[in-house]
Amino acid sequence: MKYFLLFFFGASNLLYCQQLHHQMLSSQGTSKVLSNGTYISQTVGQQSVIGTYAHDGVTYGQGFQQRLWNKYISSNAQNAVTTVVYPNPFVSTINVQFSEPIKEPIAIRVFDIRGRLVFTDTRTATNTILTLELPNLASSTYLIQLTTPTYTYYSQILKQQ
């Protein structure tokens, strides 16, 4: 492993450093909590989140890509209904198949890699299949959230041209 050390001296003459790891170039300085409770941490050239912080039910992640998706997707294990999303990757139409019928309306939310809501709708599944037409999304990776009063499901989906 190669080490690349960056040295920073703060006002109190403390020393901070970071190592080069997995072809990642970043530097992280001091983190600070402001008087209003806002957590601030600095990073440069980061491609993954480091120093995620939760406060009052809100999670803040700093870095280029804020990937909390694994936390959401792992919560699917609590569902009694097994769910399969196909085809994935998709071109314009994606299907969600449930192991048993879901009779309530399903709230659908799709988020882009930056966490922005790019699609929202409420639909009812036909038998055990929910079909979504998403032709206007750009080619990218997205997080889809499906919710009813008794069911929540997350999946990462990949849109291709």
C-alpha positions in Angstrom: 0.0 0.0 0.0 1.2 3.5 -0.9 0.9 6.3 1.6 0.4 9.9 0.7 0.3 12.2 3.7 -1.2 15.6 3.7 -0.3 17.8 6.7 -2.5 20.6 7.9 -1.8 22.8 10.8 -4.8 24.4 12.5 -5.0 27.5 14.7 -4.2 25.4 17.7 -1.2 23.8 15.9 -2.8 20.4 15.7 -1.6 18.1 13.0 -4.0 16.3 10.6 -3.2 13.8 7.9 -4.8 11.4 5.4 -3.5 8.4 3.6 -4.0 7.5 -0.1 -6.3 4.5 -0.1 -7.9 2.6 -3.0 -6.9 5.3 -5.6 -8.8 7.9 -3.6 -7.4 11.3 -3.2 -9.0 13.3 -0.4 -8.2 15.4 2.6 -10.3 15.9 5.6 -9.8 18.7 8.0 -11.4 19.4 11.3 -15.1 18.8 11.8 -17.2 21.3 13.8 -20.6 21.5 15.3 -22.0 25.0 15.0 -24.1 26.6 17.8 -27.3 25.8 15.9 -26.3 22.1 15.8 -25.2 22.0 12.1 -22.3 19.6 11.6 -19.6 20.7 9.2 -16.8 18.6 7.8 -14.6 19.4 4.7 -13.4 17.0 2.0 -11.8 17.4 -1.4 -12.0 14.9 -4.3 -14.0 12.4 -2.3 -15.9 9.7 -4.0 -17.5 8.1 -1.0 -19.0 9.3 2.2 -16.8 9.6 5.3 -17.9 11.1 8.5 -21.7 10.7 8.1 -23.6 12.4 10.9 -27.1 12.0 12.2 -28.9 14.7 14.2 -32.6 15.0 15.1 -33.5 12.2 12.7 -31.7 13.7 9.8 -28.5 12.1 8.4 -25.9 14.3 6.8 -23.3 12.7 4.5 -20.4 14.6 3.1 -18.5 13.6 -0.1 -19.2 13.5 -3.8 -21.6 10.7 -3.8 -23.8 10.3 -0.8 -24.5 6.6 -0.7 -26.7 5.7 2.3 -28.6 3.4 -0.1 -27.2 0.2 1.4 -28.7 1.2 4.8 -32.2 1.6 3.1 -31.9 -1.5 1.0 -30.9 -3.7 3.9 -34.1 -2.7 5.7 -36.0 -4.7 3.0 -35.2 -7.8 5.1 -38.0 -6.8 7.5 -40.7 -7.1 4.7 -43.0 -10.1 4.8 -43.6 -9.6 1.0 -40.7 -10.6 -1.2 -40.1 -8.1 -4.1 -38.2 -8.5 -7.4 -37.4 -5.6 -9.7 -36.8 -6.5 -13.4 -35.3 -5.9 -15.9 -32.5 -4.2 -14.1 -30.9 -2.4 -16.0 -33.9 -1.2 -17.9 -34.4 1.1 -20.9 -37.8 2.7 -20.3 -40.1 0.2 -18.5 -39.4 -1.5 -15.2 -41.5 -4.0 -13.4 -41.9 -4.7 -9.7 -43.2 -8.2 -8.8 -44.5 -8.9 -5.3 -44.8 -12.4 -3.7 -48.4 -11.6 -2.8 -50.9 -8.9 -4.0 -50.6 -5.5 -2.5 -54.1 -3.9 -2.5 -53.2 -0.5 -1.2 -52.1 2.4 -3.4 -48.2 2.3 -3.7 -46.3 5.6 -3.3 -43.4 5.6 -5.7 -40.4 7.8 -5.3 -37.2 7.7 -7.5 -34.0 9.5 -6.4 -30.9 10.2 -8.4 -27.3 9.6 -7.3 -27.3 13.0 -5.6 -30.4 12.3 -3.5 -32.7 14.5 -5.5 -36.3 13.3 -6.0 -36.7 12.9 -9.8 -40.0 11.0 -10.1 -43.0 10.6 -7.8 -46.3 8.9 -8.3 -49.0 6.8 -6.6 -50.3 3.7 -8.4 -52.0 0.4 -7.7 -50.4 -2.9 -8.6 -52.2 -5.2 -11.1 -52.4 -8.6 -9.2 -48.7 -8.9 -8.1 -47.1 -6.6 -10.7 -46.4 -2.9 -10.7 -45.2 -1.6 -14.1 -43.5 1.8 -14.3 -42.7 3.8 -17.5 -39.6 5.9 -16.8 -38.4 6.9 -20.3 -37.5 10.5 -19.4 -34.8 9.6 -16.9 -31.2 10.0 -18.0 -28.9 7.0 -18.1 -27.8 6.6 -14.5 -28.2 4.8 -11.2 -31.3 5.6 -9.1 -32.8 4.6 -5.8 -36.5 3.6 -6.0 -38.7 3.7 -2.9 -42.1 2.0 -2.8 -44.3 2.6 0.3 -47.8 1.7 1.6 -49.0 2.1 5.2 -47.8 -1.5 5.8 -44.9 -1.9 3.4 -41.7 -0.1 2.5 -39.2 -1.3 -0.2 -36.0 0.2 -1.6 -34.0 -0.9 -4.6 -31.1 0.4 -6.7 -32.1 0.5 -10.4 -30.0 1.3 -13.5 -31.4 3.2 -16.4 -29.8 2.6 -19.8 -30.4 4.4 -23.1 
